C-alpha cells in the first residue's frame, strides 16, 4: 500500500511530495527507495539531484542505483548531468556502464566527448555500454578512435562485437567493410526443421 501511495504522489504531482519523499529516502528500505526515486524524479527540486547522488555513492543495491540513475535522467538538469559525468570515473564497472548509458540517452550529442575515453575500459559491460551510448547519442566524433572500435569489433565478446559493428555502421566506416563481410559470410541460414531450445 505504501509503495502505491508513493507512486500516486508522483503521478498527481502533489506539491509537498518532494519534501516528503526526500525525508523518507534516507531511512527507507531498498524497495521503498526504488519507489521514492521514481516519484521524486517528477519534481524540479535541486535537493533531489543531491539525494540521488548520495544514494549512488552510499547504497549498494544495484536496483536502487538503477532507479537513482533513471531519476537523474528524468530530472534532466545540468546538476543531474554533472552527477552522471562524475559516475564515469566510478571504481565499479557497473556504475561506469550505467552512467555511460544514461549519458548516451541524454539527448546531447556532445556528451560523446565525455563517454569516448571509456572505450578502452577492461570490462566488457562498460565497453558495450560505451559503444551503445555513442551510437545512441549519434556521436560522430567517435571516428577519432576508429582503431579502438575496430579492435572491439574483432576481439570483443559477442555483445561487444555487435555493439561495435552497430557503431561502425553509424559512422559509415568503409574501411571496416572487409571485417563486416567476413562475419556475414559465415552466417548460415537457419534450418527451419532443426529443433531449437525455447528462449524464455
N, C-alpha and C positions, 0 to 999 in steps of 0.2 A: 504494500500500500504506500509506503514512504517513497519508494522509487517512482511510482506513478504520480504522486503528488509533486515530487521534484521535477519530473518531466512536464507536468501541467504548468508549473511556474514559468518554465521557459517558453512553452507554446503560447501561453497567454501574455507573456512578457510583463509579468506583474512587477511594478516599479521597484518594490522592496526586495525583489528576488536576488539581485546581485549581492547586496549586503548580507542577506540571509544565507545565501549559498556559500559565500566566502567564509562566513563564520562557521559553517558546518564542515567545510572541506578538510581542514587540518586534522580533525579527530575522527573523521568518518572511516568506516571500513572500506575495503577496496571496491566492492560492488557499488556502494553509495558514492564513492569518489568518481567512478566512471559516470554515473548518472549526473552528478554535480558538474563534471567537466562539460558534458553535453549541454546542460541547462545554462551554465554560466557563459558559454560561447555566444549566446544571442545578445548579451548585454554589452554596451560600449563603455565599460568601466575599466580604467587603466589598472586597477588593482587585480583584475582577472589575469592579465598577462603576467604580472608578478607572481600570482598564486600558481599559475600553470608552470612557470619556470621553476618555482620552488618544488612542485610535485615532481618535475622531471629530474631534479637534482637529488631529491631525498627518497622518493618512493622507489621500490624495487620491482613492483608488479608490472610486467610488460603491457598488460591491458590498460592499466592506468596511464602508462607512458603514451600509449597509442591514443587514448581519449584526450589527454592533455595536448598532444601534438595536433590532433584534429581541431581542438578548441582554438589553438593559436592560428591555425589555418583559417578558421571561420571568422575569428576576430579581425584578422587581416589588417593589422595596424603596423606602423613602422617598428614599434617596440616588439610586437609579436614576431615580425620577420627577423629582428635582431636576435631574439632568443633562439630561433631556429638556426640562424647562421652560427651562433655560438656552439650549438649541438654538433655541427660538422666536425668539431675538434674533440668530441666526447671520447673517453677511453673505451667505451663499449661499442663494438661494431654495429649492433642492432640499432643503437641510438643514432649513429652516424648515417646509417642507411635510411632510417625513418625521416631524419631531418632532410636528407637529400631528396627523398620522395616528396615531402611536403613542399620544399622549395621549388621543385620541378612543377608542382601543381599550382604554385602561387600565382602564375599568370604574368610574370615579369621575365622576359627573355634574358635580360642582363644578369639575372641571378645565376645563370650558367657559368659565369666567370668565377663564382664562389664555389660551385659544385665541381667543376672540371678538375681542380687539384686533387680531389679524392680518387680519381680514376686509377692510380697505381696502388690503391689500398690492397692489402693482402687478403682481405676477407671477401669471398665470393658474393656474399649477400650485399655487401657495400658496393662491390663492382656492378652487380646487376641493378641496384637501386640508382647508382650514379648514371649508368648508361640509359636507363629508362627515364630518369629525371631530365637528362639532357635532351632526349628525344621529345619528351612531353613539353618541355619549355621551348622547343624548336630553336635550340641554341646552336646556330650555325658556326659560332666561334669555336666549337668543338673540333673544327678542322685543324686547329693548331696542334692537336695531339692525335692525328690520324694513325701514327705508328702505334700508339698505345691501344687505340680502339681495334686496330687490325690484329695486334698481338692477342687481345682478349677474344677476338672472333675466331682465332685459330687455336688458342691454347686454354681458354677458359672452360668452366663447367658448362654443361649443355644449356642451362638457363642464361649464363653469362654470354655464351656464344650467340644465343638467339637475340638477346638484347643488343649486343654489339652489331649484329647483322641489321637489325632494325635501324639503329643509328647510322650505320654506313649507308643504308638506303636513303634515309632522310638527307644525309649530307651529299648524296649523289656522288659517292666516291667511286669513280670509274676504275681506278687502279685496283680496287678490291674485287672487280668482277670475276677475275680468274678464280679467286678463292671461293667466291659465292657459287660459281658454276661448278666447281669441284664438289661442293656439298650437295647441290641439287642433282648432279649427275648420279650420285649414289642412292638417290631416293628410289625405292622400289614401289611399284603400285601395290596397294593392299589387295590381298586375295579376299573377295567378299565371302568366300565359303570357309575361310580359316576361322576356327573358333577363337574368340578373344575374351580376355578377362574383363568383367564389367568394372567400369570406373565409377566408384562412389565417393 
